[in-house]
C-alpha cells in the first residue's frame, strides 16, 4: 500500500528551536536523506514500511511511503490507515542543541529517525490525505 501525507510543517527560517525550518526541509529533500526512512506505528515496534518519495510543498514536508504486506504489524498498519484509526503522521528526529557565543540556545543538527502513522500527531496538520489500498 502506498500512502501520501504531510510529515511536518515548516517554521520560518529565523526559528532557532527544535522544529524543522523551510531551510531544513529543503536540505533533507535535496539530499535524499528521507528516502528509505522507516515507517512505524505510533513510534514503536518494528518498521512496517519506508519512505519512497519526499518533497517540499510550500511550508510543509510531504511524503509517499510504502507499507509492506509481509508481517502482521504491516497488515495492521494498512488497516489503521484504511479505517482512519491512525489518520495522522508524526516525524521523529533527534536535535543537537548548541549555545552561540552570545549564549543563545538553538537547534543545530537534526537527524531523522522515522515517521509514524499515529492517532494524534504532535504537530498540527500532519495528516494522511491518500492511500492506494
C-alpha positions as CSV (number, residue, x, y, z in Angstrom):
1,X,0.0,0.0,0.0
2,X,1.2,3.5,-0.9
3,X,0.3,6.3,1.5
4,X,0.7,10.1,1.0
5,X,0.6,12.8,3.7
6,X,2.3,15.7,5.4
7,X,5.1,14.6,7.8
8,X,5.9,18.1,9.2
9,X,5.0,21.7,8.9
10,X,7.9,24.2,8.5
11,X,8.8,27.0,10.7
12,X,10.3,30.3,9.3
13,X,14.0,30.2,8.7
14,X,14.5,32.6,11.6
15,X,13.2,29.9,14.0
16,X,16.1,28.6,16.2
17,X,14.3,25.8,18.1
18,X,13.8,22.2,17.6
19,X,11.2,22.3,14.8
20,X,12.1,21.9,11.1
21,X,12.5,25.1,9.2
22,X,11.9,25.6,5.5
23,X,15.7,25.5,5.0
24,X,15.9,22.2,6.9
25,X,13.2,20.6,4.8
26,X,14.8,21.8,1.6
27,X,18.1,20.3,2.6
28,X,16.6,17.0,3.6
29,X,14.6,16.7,0.3
30,X,17.5,17.7,-1.9
31,X,20.0,15.3,-0.1
32,X,17.6,12.4,-0.3
33,X,18.0,11.9,3.5
34,X,14.3,11.0,3.9
35,X,14.3,8.2,1.3
36,X,14.1,4.7,2.9
37,X,13.4,6.3,6.3
38,X,11.5,3.6,8.3
39,X,7.7,3.9,8.9
40,X,6.3,2.7,12.2
41,X,3.0,2.6,14.1
42,X,2.9,5.1,17.0
43,X,6.8,5.2,17.1
44,X,7.1,1.7,18.4
45,X,7.8,-1.8,17.2
46,X,9.4,-3.0,14.0
47,X,9.2,-0.9,10.8
48,X,6.2,-1.6,8.6
49,X,7.5,0.2,5.6
50,X,9.7,3.0,4.3
51,X,9.5,6.5,2.7
52,X,9.8,6.2,-1.1
53,X,9.5,9.9,-2.1
54,X,9.6,13.3,-0.2
55,X,9.2,16.9,-1.3
56,X,8.6,20.4,0.0
57,X,5.2,21.7,-0.7
58,X,5.0,25.3,0.4
59,X,5.7,25.4,4.1
60,X,5.4,21.7,4.7
61,X,7.2,18.4,4.2
62,X,5.1,15.9,2.2
63,X,6.0,12.3,1.5
64,X,4.8,9.0,0.0
65,X,5.6,5.8,1.9
66,X,5.0,2.2,1.2
67,X,3.5,0.0,3.9
68,X,4.7,-3.6,3.4
69,X,2.4,-6.6,3.5
70,X,4.9,-9.1,4.8
71,X,4.1,-9.1,8.5
72,X,1.2,-8.9,10.9
73,X,2.4,-5.5,12.0
74,X,2.3,-4.1,8.5
75,X,-1.2,-5.6,7.8
76,X,-2.4,-3.8,11.0
77,X,-0.8,-0.6,9.8
78,X,-2.6,-0.9,6.4
79,X,-5.9,-1.4,8.3
80,X,-5.2,1.6,10.6
81,X,-4.7,3.8,7.5
82,X,-7.8,2.5,5.6
83,X,-10.1,2.8,8.6
84,X,-8.7,6.2,9.6
85,X,-7.9,4.8,13.1
86,X,-4.4,6.4,12.6
87,X,-5.1,9.4,10.3
88,X,-2.1,11.5,11.1
89,X,1.7,11.4,10.8
90,X,4.5,12.1,13.3
91,X,8.1,12.6,12.2
92,X,10.7,11.5,14.8
93,X,14.2,13.1,14.7
94,X,16.9,14.0,17.1
95,X,18.2,17.5,17.5
96,X,21.7,18.6,18.5
97,X,21.4,21.7,20.7
98,X,24.2,24.3,20.8
99,X,24.9,27.6,22.5
100,X,26.1,30.6,20.4
101,X,28.9,32.8,21.7
102,X,26.0,35.1,22.8
103,X,24.6,32.4,25.0
104,X,21.6,31.7,22.7
105,X,20.5,28.1,22.7
106,X,19.5,26.8,19.3
107,X,18.7,23.5,17.4
108,X,21.7,22.9,15.2
109,X,21.7,19.5,13.6
110,X,18.6,17.4,13.0
111,X,18.9,13.7,12.3
112,X,15.8,11.9,11.0
113,X,14.8,8.6,12.8
114,X,11.5,7.5,11.5
115,X,7.9,8.6,10.6
116,X,4.9,7.0,12.2
117,X,1.3,6.6,11.5
118,X,-0.5,7.9,14.6
119,X,-3.9,8.6,16.1
120,X,-2.9,12.1,17.1
121,X,0.2,13.8,15.7
122,X,2.4,16.1,17.7
123,X,2.3,18.9,15.1
124,X,-0.8,20.4,13.6
125,X,-1.9,19.5,10.0
126,X,0.3,16.4,9.7
127,X,-2.3,14.2,8.1
128,X,-2.6,11.3,5.7
129,X,-4.5,12.5,2.7
130,X,-4.5,9.5,0.4
131,X,-3.6,5.8,0.0
132,X,-3.6,3.2,-2.8
133,X,-5.4,0.4,-0.9
